[in-house]
Each structure stands twice: as C-alpha cells, then as structure tokens.
Amino acid sequence: MSLLLEQRILAAKIETTPGTVEAVAAADATFNIYADGPIIECDTGFTERDGQSSFSPLPGVPQGRRGRARFSTDLVGAASAVSPAWALTFLPGCGMVATGTSWGFVTGSSTAKNLTLVEYLDGTTRTIFGAVGTWTIDLTAGQAGRINFEFIGVYGTDADAALITPTYETTKPPRWGNTSGCTFNSQSLTLNTLNIVAGNEMKLREDANLTAGFKTGIITNRRVTWTADPETVAVATIDWMAAFHNSTEASFTTVVGTASNNVITITMPKAQITSPPNRGNRDGLLTTTLSGQANRSAAAGDDNLTLAFS
C-alpha cells in the first residue's frame, strides 16, 4: 500500500539523560509543524573501497550514524500566560533558557538540552536523539510569522508504528503588525521583511565506544545575525551610513501580535550594522538594505537577544 507524506506527525521530548532515547507519546506531539518533505533524514556518510585488477569496487562501509531534522512552526503564543509547547521543547535544544516567559541564550553544555525527535510518517517512524538545533525567524509585514528549526543528532532506527493522535495547539498565530511596531535606537522603522538567524554552530561528539560512533550533539559557538529592508528616510531622521561607519550599537525591537498571551516581543539590546547600508528597490519604493549582528549587552554576554511571550 502506498504511504502518504501528509500523514505525518513530529514528536519531540527533552532527554533526561543526554544521548538516551526518550519514549514519546501523543502529548509530545502537539505542535503544528510544516515541512516541504520528510522532516528527519539520515545523514550518514559512506566509505568507498576500490578493488584491484578491475574497475569493480569492494563493498563499502557506512560511517557514523548522523541524522538531521528540518521543519517550521508558527511563531505563536499560548492560550494562557505561559510559553507555548513548541518553545518549551525546541528552544532549550537551541541553547536557550527561560526566565518566566522571556527566553535568552546561554553558553555551555551544562544548560543546553538534548532532544529526541521522532517523525511518524504514515505507519513508519524515524528517530534522531541527542539532538541540538538552531533556528531562523522569518517575518513579513501583515503575515503570520514562522520559526524554522534545524537539528542534528544521532540517527536511531526505522520502525513500523501507527500514527499517534495528539491534541494540537489551537491558538492562531498573530500577524506581524503591532502599534509598538519595529524600532531601532527608538526610531520607528517601516519594514516589509525581517529575518533573524540564531547562528548556532553544532557538531556531534564522536565516541568510538558507541555503535553509532557519536554520543550527543553540542552547540560550540553562536553569532546572531539579522537582515531588514526599511523604507529609506532622510539622513536627519536616521543616518544608516554613519551608524555603520561609527560601529553604532542600538536596541532593535519588534513586536508580533496584539492579543493577550499571544504577543511575541523580540529584542536585541545591542544591534550593530555589519555591511554598508546600500539602497534597495521595493516595487519602485526606495529602501535601505540592512545586515547586522546582535552583540552582547553586559560584559558577561549571553544577552544579545531575548524572545518574550506576553
């Protein structure tokens, strides 16, 4: 019988013991997930072996068992004054921790979490575990926002399993539109698009003691970057070129949504422009093309971006 791509569910759970597969259930799959194809893929390499005396090769050998998961979910809050399920699960796997309902980055393996991710695909499952990830946020004026995740982990085993029956999140994602708008250095920006990249660098920890050849994933570095396309204004209003040449750092904030418990505020306290802010064209409208990074605010760092639900 043919299997259908749309008969797909993603379950994910934070691991109690990093690198040990967690058993997942319907309660671990309440997220609304989007992907163009299968979510979990095997990323294992292959060692070729050339034969002698002819062109025919010898049997090759698969390498360490790597896996990868790519998917998106809505940038949405919860029905109550708590972080939504997707944030409580996926953000810790991307090296973030919550203070109340405000999430920020952390450095070091002691605070980052490892995840087990299981894709149910019309009667079959694929699993990665010990996984860590990174994300990008894509915002377009007047449209619902999306957060796109990529995780790497140890590839598990394929199996046959019936689809589980989660109770999905029902809160509708807010559009990117709010009277608080988007500001840089307290100046309001008229934007069409904003893209924010967490920029986590990830690797799998090699371990020859394990059959898979890998132990867990780990985040080894991070550089948060962003791009935006504000309408061009008078230099007296915002001198973007001077901000670039003078290494100006300023607070960059945007707000998604207006309804209580479904407002997402993204703040970079020390945003800096990292390339010349040249002119752009949006259907005949003059724009300024901005690229930047989010710098540390306090001396200790780990405060270059917060994502808050309210």
Residue pairs with C-beta under 8 A, 6 or more apart in sequence:
3 121
3 122
3 123
3 124
4 122
5 37
5 38
5 121
5 122
7 121
7 122
7 123
7 163
8 33
8 35
8 38
8 39
8 119
8 120
8 121
8 122
9 29
9 33
9 119
9 120
9 163
9 164
9 166
10 29
10 31
10 33
10 39
10 69
10 71
10 117
10 118
10 119
10 120
11 24
11 25
11 26
11 28
11 29
11 117
11 118
11 119
11 120
11 164
11 166
12 24
12 28
12 29
12 31
12 89
12 90
12 93
12 115
12 116
12 117
12 118
13 22
13 24
13 28
13 89
13 115
13 116
14 22
14 89
14 92
14 93
14 113
14 114
14 115
15 21
15 22
15 113
15 114
15 115
15 116
15 129
15 130
16 22
18 113
18 114
18 130
18 216
19 114
19 129
19 130
19 154
19 215
19 216
20 129
21 116
21 127
21 129
21 156
22 116
22 129
24 116
24 118
25 164
26 164
26 165
26 166
26 167
27 166
28 89
29 120
29 164
29 166
30 85
30 166
30 167
30 168
30 169
31 73
31 85
31 86
31 89
31 168
31 169
32 73
32 74
32 168
32 169
33 39
33 71
33 72
33 73
34 71
34 72
34 73
34 146
35 70
35 71
35 72
38 119
38 121
38 126
39 69
39 70
39 71
39 117
39 119
40 67
40 68
40 69
40 117
40 118
40 119
40 126
40 127
40 128
41 67
41 68
41 69
41 70
42 65
42 66
42 67
42 126
42 155
43 66
43 67
43 68
43 152
43 155
44 62
44 63
44 64
44 65
44 66
44 67
44 155
45 62
45 63
45 64
45 66
46 60
46 61
46 62
46 63
47 60
47 61
47 62
47 63
48 57
48 60
49 57
49 58
49 59
49 60
49 61
50 57
50 58
51 57
51 58
63 213
64 204
64 206
64 212
64 213
64 214
65 154
65 155
65 211
65 212
65 213
65 214
66 152
66 153
66 154
66 155
66 204
66 214
67 126
67 127
67 128
67 131
67 152
67 153
67 154
67 155
67 156
68 128
68 150
68 151
68 152
68 153
69 117
69 119
69 128
69 131
69 133
69 149
69 150
69 151
69 153
70 148
70 149
70 150
71 148
71 149
72 146
72 147
72 148
72 149
73 86
73 90
73 146
73 147
73 149
74 86
74 144
74 145
74 146
74 147
74 173
75 137
75 139
75 144
75 145
75 146
75 147
75 173
75 174
75 256
75 264
76 84
76 86
76 144
76 169
76 171
76 172
76 173
76 174
76 262
76 264
77 84
77 171
77 174
77 257
77 261
77 262
77 263
77 264
77 309
77 310
78 84
78 85
78 169
78 171
78 261
78 262
78 309
79 170
79 171
79 261
80 261
81 101
81 261
81 310
82 101
82 309
83 98
83 101
83 103
83 309
84 169
84 171
84 309
85 169
86 147
86 169
87 98
87 103
87 307
87 309
88 98
89 115
90 115
90 133
90 135
90 149
91 98
91 103
91 135
91 307
92 112
92 113
92 115
93 112
93 113
93 114
93 115
93 131
93 132
93 133
93 151
94 112
94 132
94 133
94 134
94 135
94 149
94 198
94 200
94 219
95 105
95 106
95 107
95 111
95 112
95 132
95 200
95 219
95 222
96 103
96 104
96 105
96 106
96 307
97 103
97 104
97 106
97 111
101 308
101 309
101 310
102 306
102 307
102 308
102 309
103 306
103 307
103 308
104 302
104 303
104 305
104 306
104 307
105 198
105 222
105 224
105 302
105 303
105 304
105 305
106 112
106 302
107 222
107 301
107 302
109 218
109 219
112 132
112 218
112 219
114 129
114 130
114 131
114 132
114 153
114 216
114 217
115 129
115 131
115 132
115 133
115 151
115 153
116 127
116 128
116 129
116 131
117 127
117 128
117 129
117 131
117 151
117 153
118 125
118 126
118 127
119 125
119 126
119 127
120 161
120 163
120 164
122 163
123 160
123 161
123 162
123 163
124 158
124 159
124 160
124 161
125 158
125 159
125 160
125 161
126 156
126 158
127 155
127 156
127 157
128 151
128 152
128 153
128 154
128 155
128 156
129 153
129 154
129 156
130 153
130 154
130 204
130 214
130 215
130 216
130 217
131 151
131 152
131 153
131 154
131 217
132 151
132 152
132 153
132 200
132 202
132 216
132 217
132 218
132 219
133 149
133 150
133 151
133 152
133 200
133 202
134 149
134 150
134 197
134 198
134 199
134 200
134 202
134 219
135 147
135 148
135 149
135 150
135 198
136 147
136 148
136 195
136 196
136 197
136 198
137 145
137 146
137 147
137 148
137 194
137 195
137 196
137 266
138 145
138 146
138 147
138 148
138 193
138 195
139 145
139 176
139 193
139 194
139 195
139 254
139 256
140 176
140 192
140 193
141 176
141 177
141 191
141 192
141 193
142 175
142 176
142 177
143 175
143 176
144 173
144 174
144 175
144 176
145 173
145 174
145 176
145 256
145 264
151 217
152 202
152 203
152 204
152 217
153 204
153 216
153 217
154 204
154 212
154 214
154 215
154 216
154 217
155 212
171 261
171 262
172 262
174 256
174 257
174 258
174 259
174 262
174 263
174 264
175 256
175 257
176 194
176 254
176 256
177 258
178 255
178 256
178 257
178 258
178 263
179 258
180 253
180 255
180 265
181 188
181 189
181 254
181 255
182 188
182 189
182 191
182 194
182 228
182 252
182 253
182 254
182 255
183 189
183 251
183 252
183 253
183 254
184 238
184 250
184 251
184 252
184 271
185 238
185 243
185 248
185 250
185 251
186 250
186 251
187 237
187 238
189 228
189 230
189 231
190 230
190 231
191 228
191 229
191 230
191 231
191 254
192 229
192 282
192 287
193 227
193 228
193 229
194 226
194 227
194 228
194 254
195 226
195 227
195 228
196 224
196 225
196 226
196 266
196 305
197 224
197 225
197 226
198 222
198 224
198 305
199 222
199 223
199 224
199 225
200 219
200 221
200 222
201 219
201 220
201 221
201 222
202 217
202 218
202 219
202 220
203 217
203 218
203 220
204 214
204 215
204 216
204 217
204 218
205 214
205 215
205 216
205 217
205 218
206 213
206 214
206 215
207 213
207 214
207 215
223 293
224 268
224 293
224 294
224 304
224 305
225 274
225 291
225 292
225 293
225 294
226 252
226 268
226 271
226 290
226 291
226 292
226 293
226 294
227 289
227 290
227 291
227 292
228 290
228 292
229 280
229 282
229 287
229 288
229 289
229 290
230 287
230 288
230 290
231 285
231 286
231 287
231 288
232 279
232 286
232 287
232 288
235 241
240 273
240 277
240 288
240 290
241 276
241 277
242 248
243 250
243 273
243 277
244 273
244 274
244 275
244 276
244 277
247 272
248 272
248 273
249 270
249 271
249 272
249 295
250 270
250 271
251 267
251 268
251 269
251 270
251 271
252 267
252 268
252 271
252 292
252 294
253 265
253 266
253 267
253 268
254 265
254 266
255 263
255 264
255 265
255 266
256 263
256 264
256 265
256 266
257 263
257 264
260 310
261 309
261 310
263 309
263 310
264 307
264 308
264 309
265 306
265 307
265 308
265 310
266 305
266 306
266 307
266 308
267 305
267 306
267 308
268 294
268 304
268 305
269 297
269 303
269 304
270 294
270 295
270 296
270 297
270 304
271 292
271 293
271 294
271 295
272 292
272 293
272 294
272 295
273 290
273 291
273 292
274 291
274 292
274 293
275 291
277 288
277 289
277 290
278 288
278 289
279 286
279 287
279 288
279 289
280 286
280 287
280 288
280 289
281 287
294 304
294 305
295 304
296 302
296 303
296 304
297 303
297 304
